[in-house]
Amino acid sequence: MVQGVESNSRSNIYRLRNTDRLFPRAAVLPCGKGRRKVEMSESEPPPELNDDEVDQVDKMEAAEENLIDGGDLEAVQKLRDAYDRIRAELGKVIVGQEEVLEQILISIFARGHSLLVGVPGLAKTLIISTLARCLSLSFSRIQFTPDLMPSDITGTEVIQEDKGTGERNFRFLQGPIFANVILADEINRTPPKTQAALLEAMQERQVTAGGTKHELEEPFFVLATQNPIEQEGTYPLPEAQLDRFMFNIFVDYPTEDEEVEIMKRTTVGQDVTVEEILDGDEIRELQEIVRKVPVADEVIRYVLRLTRATRINKDEAPEYIKDWLAWGAGPRASQYLILGAKARAVLYGRNHVSAEDVQAVAYPVLRHRILTNFSAEAEGVSPETIIARLIEDTPVHDTGAAGAAASS
């Protein structure tokens, strides 16, 4: 039974007095017929909750009880501590790129794949290989070239003779895809036939050869790199395969101070040892913890408003979306926004998801799922510009003015 709520102005959340657990504001004050805006000072008595609001609080309590009953709050803290240690170990080798490292780790703990886009020399390959060492996982690097064949990735069947009986049988030789961390280097340099060989592995986490399915060992991540500048002799990834990547991560140039540090570190003879922080079993366990993080209905509705606003044939789409986009994000974008927000919340030591988490992962999730048209390109409007405006214009709370905001 909810006895009351009290305000916490510093963290902008409400605390249930009888549970002593934190919930986002959206989880406490939803109402099926609308939403009440409650503002109060520390001296004012707590507002009375109606039946709909009490019911929503009870649902959130039940969801979080599942987390607590499993003894997983300790695991949440363990993941937070592991995240700090991984960042520290990566910092021994990688200078800067804080946002890139965070997004890669979010995608890993959310069981997603990532596409890293950046010009050569920005340590994309080094980041991935160093991360595999930190996580004590098997690592394979596949250099994609125009003559690479699907069997070069997945493996092939060979005839093997039994010297004792003289019988010949087919034997499957595993390809480099059979590892925990796959670096698909310059993935856009190989033909679509070979690119498609990754689809089953990325989505189904298995490989089919000779009519036999071969399961891939968990955890399994594909981290691909792509050069956005040189396009001659390349094969742009089809939309279906782009959508398989949870994140499209933009790797930018380092700052001036970071580049100075890079020159100091890489022009002297030093041997850096990276410690192993987590193993495969621990990563699988922490991935399950991320899935259990409760999400308020209001946060889910906020994600829905973001993604549906990108669809040009929907009434929710603003005019600038219809002017600048040829195609919008699908349901998988909504799924990955929720999963990414869950993983980010846990990495920051929280057991609930906020709108801030959704906004933080909106760029890597939506960047490759919205397709700009000629008008946007002529005006110099990038997907990042559109996403930034969407975040600014989309209300976090459904106040009933969402439709008016979308049409303005």
KANORPE-V865602 format. One record per helix or strand. SS is the DSSP state (A for helix, B for strand). FROM is the first residue (numbers start at 1). LEN is the number of residues. Records with the same first field share a line. If there is no record, write none. Layout:
SS->FROM-LEN ; FROM-LEN
This chain:
B->5-4 ; 13-4 ; 21-4 ; 30-2 ; 34-2 ; 114-4 ; 139-5 ; 155-7 ; 168-7 ; 181-5 ; 206-4 ; 212-4 ; 221-6 ; 247-4 ; 294-1 ; 325-3 ; 352-1 ; 371-2
A->25-4 ; 51-19 ; 73-19 ; 98-12 ; 124-11 ; 150-5 ; 187-3 ; 192-4 ; 197-8 ; 239-4 ; 256-11 ; 280-13 ; 297-12 ; 319-6 ; 331-17 ; 355-12 ; 374-5 ; 383-11 ; 402-6
